[in-house]
Amino acid sequence: MQAYCMKCRAKREMKDAKKIIMKNGRPATQGVCPVCGTKMFKIG
Protein backbone atom coordinates (compact mmCIF):
# COMPACT_ATOMS: atom_id res chain seq x y z
CA MET A 1 0.00 0.00 0.00
CA GLN A 2 1.25 3.47 -0.84
CA ALA A 3 1.33 6.35 1.62
CA TYR A 4 2.90 9.81 1.79
CA CYS A 5 6.19 10.09 3.68
CA MET A 6 6.41 13.43 5.48
CA LYS A 7 10.21 13.31 5.71
CA CYS A 8 10.93 12.32 2.06
CA ARG A 9 7.96 14.36 0.78
CA ALA A 10 7.03 11.63 -1.67
CA LYS A 11 4.56 8.77 -2.04
CA ARG A 12 6.21 5.44 -1.32
CA GLU A 13 5.24 1.82 -0.81
CA MET A 14 4.86 1.10 2.92
CA LYS A 15 7.11 -1.51 4.51
CA ASP A 16 5.76 -3.68 7.37
CA ALA A 17 2.22 -2.35 6.81
CA LYS A 18 -0.36 -3.44 9.38
CA LYS A 19 -4.03 -2.62 9.78
CA ILE A 20 -5.02 -0.81 12.98
CA ILE A 21 -8.14 0.76 14.46
CA MET A 22 -7.86 4.38 15.62
CA LYS A 23 -9.32 5.61 18.93
CA ASN A 24 -12.42 6.93 17.15
CA GLY A 25 -13.07 3.50 15.59
CA ARG A 26 -11.96 4.26 12.02
CA PRO A 27 -9.64 1.83 10.22
CA ALA A 28 -6.10 2.87 9.25
CA THR A 29 -2.81 1.39 8.04
CA GLN A 30 0.52 2.03 9.71
CA GLY A 31 3.95 1.20 8.33
CA VAL A 32 7.53 2.36 7.81
CA CYS A 33 9.14 4.26 4.94
CA PRO A 34 11.63 1.95 3.16
CA VAL A 35 14.01 4.85 2.37
CA CYS A 36 14.29 6.88 5.60
CA GLY A 37 12.63 4.63 8.21
CA THR A 38 10.01 7.20 9.32
CA LYS A 39 6.57 5.98 10.42
CA MET A 40 3.91 6.27 7.71
CA PHE A 41 0.18 6.42 8.31
CA LYS A 42 -2.84 6.19 6.00
CA ILE A 43 -6.47 6.52 7.06
CA GLY A 44 -8.94 4.17 5.44
Phi and psi in degrees as a GROMACS rama.xvg file:
@    title "Ramachandran Plot"
@    xaxis  label "Phi"
@    yaxis  label "Psi"
@TYPE xy
-92.3646  145.423  GLN-2
-148.106  164.465  ALA-3
-89.5924  127.135  TYR-4
-91.4132  122.194  CYS-5
-70.7336  -29.6011  MET-6
-79.3072  -45.6271  LYS-7
-79.4116  -20.694  CYS-8
57.284  48.1255  ARG-9
-153.985  155.989  ALA-10
-81.5142  130.326  LYS-11
-137.831  161.325  ARG-12
-76.0502  128.357  GLU-13
-71.7325  140.466  MET-14
-104.306  142.672  LYS-15
56.5893  43.4131  ASP-16
-70.7569  135.28  ALA-17
-139.619  144.653  LYS-18
-81.7298  135.505  LYS-19
-133.258  167.793  ILE-20
-116.61  124.967  ILE-21
-73.9076  169.396  MET-22
-57.8939  -33.5243  LYS-23
-84.3595  3.11516  ASN-24
94.7795  -3.04663  GLY-25
-82.4145  145.759  ARG-26
-77.7638  151.888  PRO-27
-153.369  168.174  ALA-28
-125.72  133.888  THR-29
-124.122  138.764  GLN-30
-156.378  -162.731  GLY-31
-129.533  142.144  VAL-32
-71.2933  129.175  CYS-33
-71.0929  -18.6568  PRO-34
-88.9418  -53.2113  VAL-35
-108.162  -14.0415  CYS-36
86.1018  7.58232  GLY-37
-76.1101  148.869  THR-38
-66.6146  138.565  LYS-39
-118.241  151.362  MET-40
-145.505  133.65  PHE-41
-137.617  126.089  LYS-42
-82.8336  137.103  ILE-43
